[in-house]
Amino acid sequence: MFNIRKKNIKELDLVLLFATLIISIYGLVILYSAYGGNFSEVRTQIISTILGFIIIAILCTMDLDVLKKFYWWIYGIGLGLLVLTLIFGQGLDEWGAKSWVYIGSFSFQPSEFVKVGLIFAFAAYLDKHKYTINEPKKLIEALVFVAIPVVLILLQPDFGTAMVYLFFIAAMLFVAGLSWKWIALFAIGGLAAGFVVLSNLSGYRADRIENFLNPARDTSGSNWQQQQGMIAIGSGMLSGRGYLNGTQSQYGYVPEKETDFIFSVLAEELGFIGAIILVILFTVIILRLVRIAKKSNNTFISIMVTGIAAMLFIHIFENIGMTIGLMPVTGIPLPFLSAGGTFQLICLIMVGLALSASMQKSYKDDDVVDYETIKVIDPNLLRESKKREIKNTTTNELTP
């Protein structure tokens, strides 16, 4: 499993590594301010960050080709954690979902660990069935594979996390070569399902949608959080009110400022300049992940890194979007900034997997072909872009 000879150190994506290091430090600095300068509150995040970079170093020595052989075990452990969450989970009264598991004084959110596990396992699954993914039977099997964890999360009920899962699952299926007819069918089905869900929302979930459609609604009640967050962002203007000097954030006007609304703290205290620096760092990370996915000729690596990029992107887009009024409020944290040791660790593990993938020497698929089980592919099942990709690859290999 640990095989440094399968790694090309020169291919390590240093830009991604240093961007991750910088944004992690930036996040700790902002979190310290969100906690009002209380260092003891940031200690867990610091420990998680250090542990995360240690895991990155370990992952960079691991042979992903060997690790992916255990994808069923990884998938099964993930399902087990989600089942345990349904039985022993807590947080329904406080956060509306029993997503947390407590072991003594230690607590963690299993659905966060399952994110990285599912991305890895689903990438391995799609890689194994890459030539038959558009066959109805195989596609149904793939959908069942990912539907089980999503349903278990919906039962918590954690709709925000479930939406994150659906987003990166869709991105991975697209990169795996899902045909446009299936994409169109799923898009129509998704819109219909979304309409039904939105029509039947109640309680605080319905309030969030109504507040999003009408920002002036219930500003002293259910819409208080988003309104105060937007006031904090606006008051920061160009250069901010100064570090540790935000009025909205430091005097408790912004609820959940350490977690969901930490972007409001940054924008108020460091202004537009500080916010743009963060967005640039996020953009660099996402683009480097996309580069790794596109550069690799290994289907497993391309699909896995795409899933990682999609997961981080939807978190960034939804979190910043909800703080500036472009998206409804959800409990989606901001990567590398929001308080939460579990989520911080998972984000760093995902970057570690991508960095390990960037160095993996076994780039090409099918180093060994089993001619006894090889199957003729129906070209009509392939998306046009996949047909061109196969044609170009064949042409390059035949060219002397």
C-alpha positions as CSV (number, residue, x, y, z in Angstrom):
1,M,0.0,0.0,0.0
2,F,2.9,2.3,0.8
3,N,5.1,2.5,-2.3
4,I,7.1,5.6,-2.9
5,R,8.5,4.1,-6.1
6,K,5.1,4.5,-7.7
7,K,5.3,8.2,-7.1
8,N,7.0,10.8,-9.2
9,I,8.0,13.5,-6.7
10,K,8.6,16.0,-9.5
11,E,4.9,15.8,-10.4
12,L,3.7,16.9,-7.0
13,D,1.4,19.9,-7.4
14,L,3.2,22.4,-5.3
15,V,0.8,25.2,-6.2
16,L,-2.1,23.2,-4.8
17,L,-0.1,22.2,-1.7
18,F,1.0,25.8,-0.9
19,A,-2.4,27.3,-1.7
20,T,-3.9,24.8,0.8
21,L,-1.3,25.7,3.4
22,I,-1.9,29.4,3.0
23,I,-5.7,29.1,3.1
24,S,-5.6,26.9,6.2
25,I,-3.5,29.5,8.1
26,Y,-5.8,32.2,6.8
27,G,-8.8,30.3,8.1
28,L,-7.2,29.9,11.5
29,V,-6.6,33.6,11.7
30,I,-10.2,34.4,10.8
31,L,-11.6,31.8,13.2
32,Y,-9.5,33.2,16.0
33,S,-11.3,36.5,15.4
34,A,-14.7,34.9,15.1
35,Y,-14.2,33.4,18.6
36,G,-13.3,36.9,19.9
37,G,-9.6,36.3,20.3
38,N,-10.2,33.2,22.5
39,F,-7.3,30.9,21.6
40,S,-8.6,27.9,23.6
41,E,-11.6,27.8,21.2
42,V,-9.4,27.5,18.2
43,R,-7.2,24.7,19.6
44,T,-9.3,21.9,18.2
45,Q,-9.1,23.4,14.7
46,I,-5.3,23.8,15.0
47,I,-4.9,20.2,16.0
48,S,-7.1,19.0,13.1
49,T,-5.1,21.2,10.7
50,I,-1.8,19.8,11.8
51,L,-3.2,16.2,11.8
52,G,-4.6,16.9,8.3
53,F,-1.2,17.9,6.9
54,I,0.4,14.8,8.5
55,I,-2.2,12.7,6.7
56,I,-1.5,14.5,3.5
57,A,2.2,13.5,3.8
58,I,1.1,9.9,4.4
59,L,-1.3,9.8,1.5
60,C,1.4,11.1,-0.8
61,T,3.4,7.8,-0.2
62,M,0.4,5.5,-0.8
63,D,-0.2,3.6,-4.0
64,L,-3.8,4.5,-5.0
65,D,-3.9,1.6,-7.4
66,V,-3.6,-0.7,-4.4
67,L,-5.9,1.3,-2.1
68,K,-8.7,1.3,-4.6
69,K,-8.9,-2.5,-4.5
70,F,-10.5,-2.0,-1.0
71,Y,-13.2,0.3,-2.2
72,W,-16.0,-2.1,-1.1
73,W,-14.6,-2.1,2.4
74,I,-14.4,1.7,2.4
75,Y,-18.0,1.9,1.1
76,G,-19.2,-0.6,3.7
77,I,-17.6,1.2,6.6
78,G,-19.2,4.4,5.4
79,L,-22.7,2.8,5.4
80,G,-22.0,1.4,8.9
81,L,-21.1,4.9,10.2
82,L,-24.3,6.3,8.7
83,V,-26.5,3.6,10.3
84,L,-24.8,4.2,13.6
85,T,-25.6,7.9,13.2
86,L,-29.3,7.1,12.8
87,I,-29.2,5.0,16.0
88,F,-26.9,7.0,18.3
89,G,-26.8,10.4,16.5
90,Q,-27.5,13.6,18.4
91,G,-28.3,17.2,17.4
92,L,-31.9,16.9,16.3
93,D,-33.1,19.6,18.8
94,E,-30.1,21.9,18.3
95,W,-29.5,21.8,14.6
96,G,-32.6,20.0,13.1
97,A,-30.7,16.7,12.3
98,K,-29.1,14.0,14.4
99,S,-25.8,14.2,12.5
100,W,-23.3,14.1,15.4
101,V,-22.0,11.0,17.3
102,Y,-20.5,11.5,20.7
103,I,-17.9,9.2,22.3
104,G,-17.3,10.6,25.7
105,S,-16.3,14.2,25.3
106,F,-15.2,13.6,21.7
107,S,-17.8,14.2,18.9
108,F,-17.6,13.9,15.1
109,Q,-19.9,14.1,12.1
110,P,-19.8,10.7,10.3
111,S,-21.4,12.1,7.1
112,E,-18.3,14.2,6.6
113,F,-16.0,11.2,6.7
114,V,-18.4,9.3,4.4
115,K,-18.0,12.1,1.8
116,V,-14.4,11.3,1.1
117,G,-15.1,7.5,1.4
118,L,-18.0,7.7,-1.1
119,I,-16.0,9.8,-3.6
120,F,-13.1,7.3,-3.5
121,A,-15.4,4.2,-3.6
122,F,-17.7,5.6,-6.3
123,A,-14.7,6.6,-8.4
124,A,-13.3,3.0,-8.1
125,Y,-16.8,1.6,-9.0
126,L,-17.2,3.8,-12.1
127,D,-13.6,3.0,-13.2
128,K,-14.4,-0.7,-13.0
129,H,-17.6,-0.3,-15.1
130,K,-16.4,2.6,-17.3
131,Y,-17.2,0.9,-20.5
132,T,-20.7,-0.2,-19.5
133,I,-21.9,2.7,-17.5
134,N,-24.6,3.7,-20.1
135,E,-26.1,0.2,-20.1
136,P,-29.4,0.5,-18.2
137,K,-28.6,-2.4,-15.8
138,K,-25.2,-1.1,-14.9
139,L,-26.4,2.5,-14.5
140,I,-29.2,1.4,-12.2
141,E,-26.6,-0.5,-10.1
142,A,-24.4,2.6,-10.0
143,L,-27.4,4.7,-8.9
144,V,-28.3,2.2,-6.1
145,F,-24.6,2.3,-5.0
146,V,-24.8,6.1,-4.3
147,A,-28.5,6.2,-3.4
148,I,-28.1,4.2,-0.2
149,P,-25.8,6.7,1.6
150,V,-27.9,9.6,0.4
151,V,-31.1,8.1,1.7
152,L,-29.4,7.4,5.1
153,I,-28.4,11.0,5.3
154,L,-31.9,12.2,4.4
155,L,-33.2,10.1,7.2
156,Q,-31.2,12.1,9.8
157,P,-32.7,14.4,8.2
158,D,-29.8,16.5,6.8
159,F,-31.0,17.9,3.5
160,G,-28.0,20.3,3.0
161,T,-25.4,17.5,3.2
162,A,-27.6,15.3,0.9
163,M,-27.6,18.1,-1.7
164,V,-23.8,18.2,-1.5
165,Y,-23.7,14.5,-2.2
166,L,-26.0,14.7,-5.2
167,F,-23.9,17.5,-6.7
168,F,-20.5,15.6,-6.6
169,I,-22.2,12.4,-7.6
170,A,-23.6,14.1,-10.7
171,A,-20.2,15.6,-11.6
172,M,-18.5,12.2,-11.2
173,L,-21.1,10.5,-13.5
174,F,-20.6,13.2,-16.1
175,V,-16.8,12.7,-16.2
176,A,-17.3,8.9,-16.2
177,G,-18.9,9.3,-19.7
178,L,-22.7,9.3,-18.9
179,S,-24.5,9.8,-22.2
180,W,-26.5,13.0,-22.8
181,K,-29.8,11.2,-23.0
182,W,-29.3,10.0,-19.4
183,I,-28.1,13.4,-18.3
184,A,-31.2,15.0,-19.9
185,L,-33.5,12.5,-18.3
186,F,-31.9,13.0,-14.8
187,A,-32.1,16.7,-15.2
188,I,-35.8,16.6,-15.9
189,G,-36.4,14.2,-13.1
190,G,-34.3,16.3,-10.7
191,L,-36.3,19.4,-11.5
192,A,-39.5,17.6,-11.0
193,A,-38.4,16.1,-7.7
194,G,-37.1,19.5,-6.6
195,F,-40.4,21.1,-7.3
196,V,-42.2,18.5,-5.3
197,V,-39.8,18.8,-2.3
198,L,-40.0,22.6,-2.3
199,S,-43.8,22.5,-2.5
200,N,-43.9,20.3,0.6
201,L,-41.4,22.0,2.9
202,S,-42.5,23.1,6.3
203,G,-41.1,24.8,9.4
204,Y,-37.7,26.4,9.3
205,R,-36.9,24.9,5.9
206,A,-39.9,26.6,4.3
207,D,-38.9,29.9,6.1
208,R,-35.4,29.7,4.5
209,I,-36.8,29.4,1.0
210,E,-39.4,32.2,1.6
211,N,-36.7,34.4,3.1
212,F,-34.5,33.8,0.1
213,L,-37.3,34.8,-2.3
214,N,-38.3,37.8,-0.2
215,P,-35.2,39.2,1.7
216,A,-37.3,41.8,3.5
217,R,-39.4,39.1,5.1
218,D,-39.2,38.5,8.9
219,T,-35.9,40.3,9.4
220,S,-36.2,40.2,13.1
221,G,-37.0,36.5,13.2
222,S,-36.2,33.6,10.9
223,N,-34.3,36.0,8.5
224,W,-32.2,37.7,11.2
225,Q,-29.1,35.6,10.6
226,Q,-28.8,36.3,6.9
227,Q,-29.7,40.0,7.3
228,Q,-27.1,40.5,10.0
229,G,-24.5,38.7,7.9
230,M,-25.1,40.9,4.9
231,I,-24.9,44.0,7.1
232,A,-21.6,42.8,8.4
233,I,-20.3,42.2,4.8
234,G,-21.5,45.6,3.6
235,S,-20.0,47.5,6.6
236,G,-16.5,46.1,5.7
237,M,-16.4,48.0,2.5
238,L,-13.0,48.0,0.7
239,S,-10.5,47.4,3.5
240,G,-12.6,46.4,6.5
241,R,-13.1,47.6,10.0
242,G,-9.8,46.1,11.1
243,Y,-8.9,42.7,12.5
244,L,-10.8,41.9,15.7
245,N,-12.7,45.1,15.4
246,G,-15.9,44.1,13.6
247,T,-19.0,45.4,15.3
248,Q,-21.5,42.9,13.9
249,S,-19.3,39.9,14.5
250,Q,-17.6,40.8,17.8
251,Y,-20.8,41.9,19.5
252,G,-22.8,38.8,18.7
253,Y,-25.2,40.2,16.1
254,V,-24.3,37.4,13.6
255,P,-25.4,34.0,14.7
256,E,-23.2,31.0,13.9
257,K,-20.3,33.3,13.0
258,E,-17.7,30.7,13.8
259,T,-19.2,28.1,11.4
260,D,-21.8,28.9,8.7
261,F,-21.3,32.6,8.6
262,I,-17.6,33.0,9.1
263,F,-17.3,34.7,5.7
264,S,-19.2,37.6,7.2
265,V,-16.5,38.0,9.9
266,L,-13.8,38.0,7.2
267,A,-15.6,40.5,5.0
268,E,-16.4,42.9,7.8
269,E,-13.0,43.0,9.3
270,L,-10.8,42.7,6.2
271,G,-13.2,44.1,3.7
272,F,-13.5,43.5,0.0
273,I,-9.7,43.0,-0.3
274,G,-9.7,40.2,2.3
275,A,-12.7,38.5,0.7
276,I,-11.1,38.7,-2.8
277,I,-7.9,37.1,-1.4
278,L,-10.0,34.2,-0.1
279,V,-11.8,33.8,-3.4
280,I,-8.5,33.8,-5.3
281,L,-7.1,31.1,-3.1
282,F,-10.3,29.0,-3.5
283,T,-10.1,29.5,-7.3
284,V,-6.5,28.4,-7.4
285,I,-7.3,25.2,-5.4
286,I,-10.3,24.3,-7.7
287,L,-8.4,25.0,-10.9
288,R,-5.5,22.9,-9.8
289,L,-7.8,20.0,-8.9
290,V,-9.4,20.3,-12.4
291,R,-5.9,20.3,-13.9
292,I,-5.0,17.1,-12.1
293,A,-8.3,15.5,-13.3
294,K,-7.8,16.5,-16.9
295,K,-4.1,15.7,-17.0
296,S,-4.5,12.2,-15.9
297,N,-5.1,9.4,-18.4
298,N,-6.3,7.2,-15.5
299,T,-10.1,7.0,-15.3
300,F,-10.1,6.4,-11.6
301,I,-7.9,9.4,-10.8
302,S,-9.9,11.7,-13.1
303,I,-13.2,10.7,-11.6
304,M,-12.0,10.8,-8.0
305,V,-10.3,14.3,-8.3
306,T,-13.4,15.6,-10.1
307,G,-15.5,14.5,-7.1
308,I,-13.2,16.2,-4.8
309,A,-13.3,19.5,-6.8
310,A,-17.1,19.3,-7.0
311,M,-17.5,18.7,-3.3
312,L,-15.3,21.7,-2.4
313,F,-16.9,23.9,-5.1
314,I,-20.5,23.4,-3.9
315,H,-19.5,24.1,-0.3
316,I,-17.7,27.3,-1.3
317,F,-20.5,28.4,-3.7
318,E,-23.4,27.7,-1.3
319,N,-21.7,29.1,1.8
320,I,-20.5,32.4,0.3
321,G,-23.7,32.6,-1.7
322,M,-26.0,32.3,1.3
323,T,-24.0,35.0,3.3
324,I,-24.4,37.5,0.4
325,G,-28.1,36.6,-0.3
326,L,-27.6,34.7,-3.5
327,M,-28.6,31.3,-2.0
328,P,-30.9,30.2,0.7
329,V,-29.4,29.7,4.2
330,T,-28.2,26.1,4.8
331,G,-25.9,24.5,7.3
332,I,-23.1,24.1,4.8
333,P,-19.7,25.1,6.2
334,L,-16.9,27.0,4.4
335,P,-13.9,24.8,3.6
336,F,-10.7,25.6,5.6
337,L,-12.4,28.4,7.5
338,S,-15.5,27.2,9.4
339,A,-15.1,25.7,12.9
340,G,-15.3,22.0,13.0
341,G,-12.4,19.6,13.3
342,T,-14.1,16.8,11.4
343,F,-14.8,19.0,8.3
344,Q,-11.3,20.5,8.4
345,L,-9.7,17.1,8.5
346,I,-11.8,15.8,5.6
347,C,-11.0,18.8,3.4
348,L,-7.3,18.2,4.0
349,I,-7.6,14.5,3.4
350,M,-9.3,15.2,0.0
351,V,-6.5,17.5,-1.0
352,G,-4.0,14.8,0.1
353,L,-5.7,12.3,-2.2
354,A,-5.5,14.8,-5.1
355,L,-1.8,15.5,-4.4
356,S,-1.1,11.7,-4.2
357,A,-3.0,11.3,-7.5
358,S,-0.9,14.0,-9.1
359,M,2.3,12.0,-8.4
360,Q,0.9,8.5,-9.3
361,K,3.1,7.0,-12.0
362,S,0.5,4.4,-13.3
363,Y,-1.3,7.0,-15.3
364,K,-2.7,4.8,-18.1
365,D,-5.6,2.4,-17.7
366,D,-5.5,-1.3,-18.5
367,D,-1.8,-1.9,-18.0
368,V,-2.7,-5.6,-18.3
369,V,-5.7,-6.7,-20.5
370,D,-7.6,-9.9,-19.6
371,Y,-8.4,-11.1,-23.1
372,E,-10.6,-13.9,-21.7
373,T,-13.1,-11.4,-20.2
374,I,-12.7,-8.5,-22.7
375,K,-16.0,-7.3,-24.1
376,V,-16.9,-5.6,-27.3
377,I,-18.3,-2.1,-26.6
378,D,-21.4,-0.8,-28.4
379,P,-20.2,2.6,-29.6
380,N,-23.8,3.9,-29.4
381,L,-23.5,3.7,-25.6
382,L,-20.7,6.2,-25.5
383,R,-21.0,9.9,-25.4
384,E,-19.6,11.7,-28.4
385,S,-16.8,13.3,-26.4
386,K,-15.8,9.8,-25.2
387,K,-15.8,8.5,-28.8
388,R,-13.4,11.3,-29.8
389,E,-11.2,10.7,-26.8
390,I,-10.9,7.0,-27.6
391,K,-10.2,7.8,-31.3
392,N,-7.5,10.4,-30.4
393,T,-5.9,8.0,-28.0
394,T,-5.8,5.2,-30.6
395,T,-4.4,7.5,-33.2
396,N,-1.6,8.7,-30.9
397,E,-0.7,5.2,-30.0
398,L,-0.5,4.1,-33.6
399,T,1.5,7.1,-34.7
400,P,5.3,6.2,-34.9
